[in-house]
Amino acid sequence: LAPSVTNTIMDEFYDSGIKAGALAGKILGAGGGGCFLFLAPPSVHENVLHALETIAAKNNFTGWRHIPFKFVQSGSDIIFNRDGNIY
């Protein structure tokens, strides 16, 4: 609820994701890092990713990356490796 939680660049990421078809978005993390989590139907995933890539390039965000994930019934059994693969 603090005003410093976001800024104009983060607002631009959020707005672009929503305009590209995401149903919702949430900033996660704290301090000087973190990520956005977007909820979107599979049919618009590529549109959302392209919109976020465009904003990242415009703002010279060179270290950002897309982290894919999926929901499972068995609890947390997702392991993310630095190579970008989910195991």
N, C-alpha and C positions, 0 to 999 in steps of 0.2 A: 504493500500500500504506500510505500515511500515514493516520493516523486523521482528519486534518483535510480529507480529500478530500471528505467528505460531511457532511451534518448531518440533523437530523430532517425538515426540509422537503424536502430532496432525496430522502431515503428515502421520504417520503410520495409524491412524484411517481413514483418508480420502482415502488413497491408498487401504486399506482393503475393505472399503465400495464399492469403484469403481470396484475392482477386483471381488467382490462378486455379481456384477450385477447392482449396482446403476448407474443411468445415470448421476447424478451430486450430488455435496455436497457443503454445505456452512457453515462456522462457523458463529454462531449468538451469540450475547451477548457481554459483555465488562468487562474489569477488570479481577478479579480472578475467574470468572465463565462464564457460557454460555453453548452453546450446538452446536451440529452439526445437520443440517437438510439435509437429503438425499432424493433425488427423485429417486424412483425405481418402476418398474412394480410390481404389486401384486405377480406375480409368483416368484419373487426373494426376497421378504421381509424377509422370514425366513433365507435365505442365508446371507443377509446383517446383520441381527440381530446377527446371530451366529458369523460372522466375527468380529463384534464390541465387542461382549461379550468376544471373545478370546483375543483381544487386551487389553480390560479393565482388564481382569484377569492377563495377562502377566505383566501389568504395575501397578498392585495393586490398581486399581481404584475401591474402594468398594462402593462409594456413587453414582455411575452413574445409570441412569435408562432410559428405553425406554418410550417415551411419544407418544402414538398413536394419530393421528388426522385424520380428513377427511375434504374435501372441501364441501361447501354448496353454494347454489345459493342465499340464503337470507342475506348474509353478515356474520358477526361474531356472531355466536350463539353457539359456542363451549365453554363449561365450563369444565375445568379439575379439578378433585378433587384429593386430596393426596392419595386416595385409588387406583388410577390408572385408574379409569373409566371415560369415556367421557359421559356427560349428555346432 
